[in-house]
């Protein structure tokens, strides 16, 4: 069950959920008073609940999404948008489709507000997030932000520059509507891109311990489609070897900044279950942007 959250008690539950999802730093928690103020002034706080058990326990909050209205500067002046700031789901409910369901509820609510553009940020090395944001929701990206949040101190982000993708979610386009409809298009597989002669920009180097190491060099994109591979489980890699995680941060930063400067944008993401590989799909912006929007 997903519903709007508005009361102090509900926002306190969101605080507790944040501590479970991003442990380790109280300074990273968005407090209840700010959540309430946002919800009562055009923002959205949505909660996902697990129904109580046989003893009629209160429903348990297992996921939430939080965003607020904002402005973006365009050539003809400022335009309104929705800034989706946080999406969190308990580990016990990951891979259940709950993140997608929360984003779909947000999509419905923001459209009712008359907006057409939603933005948010995420770590581009997190393949689970990329699969949701790019492949399933239909967001696109051509904005790479270095150290967007400075030095973060929570358990998931500590020790690395907080580089982020800022994605654009054009919620009134056919692309997004097809992916969020009840007849959503399935995600494309690696073989389909290989059949279309999509070029790999580089090949990661397997190490003896099974972890992937970024190569020394990559080839800048020169075709209409290109693939950029990332580790399939970056958090596990970071836990095993922080130095290697930093290598991936700086290598991928160079790759995406180079591609975006050349006019390419991220339009899809592939997680190939057979090989365990995770790859971004980049397309030439001039030839694909009109189709994306």
N, C-alpha and C positions, 0 to 999 in steps of 0.2 A: 504494500500500500504506500503510495506517495501522496503527500499533501503539503500545503503551505504551512510554514511555521511562523508564529507571531508572538507567542507569549514568553514572559521571562523564563518560565520553567522549561519550555522547549529550547530556548537559546542556551540555557545552562547545559542541557543535554548535548547540544551541538559543541559546546566547549569541551565537554568530556570526550566526545567522539574524536575531536581534533587531537587530543592528547594520546588517544589510542592509535590513530593513523600516523601522526608525526611526532613520535616520542622524543624526549630529550631536551626540549627547550621551551620554557613557559613563555618566553618573549615572542615566539612565533604564533601563539594562539590568538585568534580574533575574539575579543571579549563579547559577552552576551549583550552589553549595553550598545555596542556598535552594531551588532547584528539586528537588534530590535530597531534602532534608529534607521538603519538601511531598509528593513522590511516595511517600515511605516512611511517611507519617503520614496517610493518607486522602485526599490530594490526587491530582490526575490531570495528567500531562503526556503528551500524545499527539503523535506525529510522523507527518507524511506524507512518504513517500519516493518518489523517482523511480528506477526500476530502472536499474542500471548498463548501460553500453553493451556492444558486442561484445567488448571486452577484459576483461569481467567486473570492471569497476570497482565499488567499493562503492556501494550505493544513496545517492543524494544527498537530504539533508533539504531539502524545499522548502516546508514549512508545519508549524505546530505550534499546539497549544492548551494552555492552562495554567489550572488552577483548583484550589480547595481548599474544604473544608467550612467552614461558618460558622454563625452564629446570627442570627436576627432576632427582634425583640421584638414579640409579639402580645398582645392583651388578656388571653389566658389564660396568658401566660408565654413564655419563649424557645422557639423552634422551630428545628430544624436545616434548613439549606439548602446548596446548592452555590454558591459565588461563582466565576464564570468570569471570570478576570482578563485574559487576553491571548489573542488569536488573530492569528497573523501568517502571511502567504503571500508568497513572492517575487513581484515584479512580473511576472516571466516566466510565472507560473502563475495570474495573476489571470483572472477570468472563465472559469475552467475547471471550476467547481463544487467546487473543493477546500475552500473555506471551509465550504460546506454539508456536505460529507462529514466534515470534522473535527467540526462541531457535531453531526452525526448520531451519530458514534462516541461523543462525549461524552454525548449523550442516552441511549444504550444503557448506558454504564458507570454513570452517575449513577442511573439507574433500578434497576440491580442493587444499588446501595448502599442502596436503600430510601427515597431522597429523592424529593420531588415538585416542588420549587421550585428554580429556578436564576435567579440575577440576574447582570447585568453592566452596564457603562456603555459608551456610545459617543457620539461627537460627533453631535448631531442634524442638523447641516448636511452631513453626508457621505451623499450619496444612495446610493452603492454599499453602505454599511454598513446603511442603513435598508432597502434592498431585501432584503438577506439576513436581518437580524434580525427585521423586522416582517412583510414579505410572505411570505418563504419559510419561516421558522422558526415563525412564529405567536406571537412574543412580543408583549406589550402594554406600554404605558407611561403612567403618570400622575405620574411623579416627575421634576422638573427640578432639577438640582444646579448651582448657580452656582460657577464656579471650583473645581471638585471637586479638582483636583490642583495648585492653585496655578499658579505660572509654570513652564510646561514648556519645556525648552530643546532638544528634538529638532527636526529639520528640518520635520516635519509640523505641529507644534503651536506653535512659537515665535511670539510676537508677538500672540497672542490669549488672552483668558480661557479657561480650560479647562472651559467649561460642558459638561455631559453629561446625556443621558437615562440614568436607571437603568431597565432593562427587567425585566419579570417574565415568566419562561418556565415555565408550568405544564405540566410534561412528561408528566403522566399524563392530560391532558384530551383529549377527542375532537378539539378544534381543532388541537392540536399533532400528535397521532398521525396525523390526516388529511394534514397537510402533510409529514410525514416518512415516510409509508408509501410503498410502491412505486407505489401508485395515488394519489399526492398530488394535491390540487386545484390547478389552475393559478392563477396570480396574476390578479387582476381588473384590467381596463383602465379608463382614464379614462372612456370612453364609457359603461361600465356604471354608474359613479357619477353621471355627468351625467344618464342616463336615470332615476335614482332621485332627481333633484332635489337632489343634494348641493350645498350652498352654498359658494362660494368666500369665504373670509374677507377676501381682498385680492387684488390683481393686481400683481405686480412690474412695474417700469417699465424697458423696454429702453433702453439707452444707445446712443449713436452707435457706440461701440466693440464692441457686441454683448454686453456684460455686462449682467446684470440688477441693478437697484437696488431696494432695498425701498421701498415706498410710505411716505408720511408717517403714515398711519393705517390701522387695520384695524377690521372690525366684529366685536365679540365674538359667539361662537356663541349662537344662540337656537333652533336646530332640533336634530333628533336626529343629523344627519350634517353634517360640515363638512370643507372641504379647506383645507390650509395649504401653500402652495407654497414650495420652497426652490430655490436654484440647482442646476442639474443636475451641475455639476462645481465644487464649492466650492474644492478645492485649486488648480485652475487660476485661478479668480477671485482667490483669495488671493495667488497668485504674481504676478498682473497688477496688483493694486491692494489693498494691505493695508488701507488706510483703508476701502474699500468692504466688505472682509471683516469689519471691525469693526462697520460699520453693520449688516450682516446678523446678526452675533452678538447685538447688543443689541436689534434689532428682533424676531428670532425668540425671544429670551429673554422679551420682553414678551408675545408671542403665546401661547407655550406655558404660561407661568406663569398667564396670564389664563384660558386654556382649562381647565387642570387645577384651578384654584381654583373654577371654575364646575361642576366635576364631570364634565368630559369626559376621555376617555382616547384615546390613539393605538391604533387597532385594525388599521390596514392602511397600506400604502404603495403608490403607483402611480408607475412610470416609464413614461411614454407615449413610445414610440419614434417615432411619427409626428411629434409636435411637439417632442420632446426635453424635455418638462416633467417635473418631479419633485414629487410632492405627498403629504403625509401625510393620512390619513383619521382624523378624530376623531369619536367617538360619545359620546352621553350615557351616563355611567357607570351611572346607575340602571337604564336600560332595556337595556343591553347586557352588563353585567358577568357576569350569570348565564349568558348564551349563550357568552361568551368562555371562561369556566371550565368 
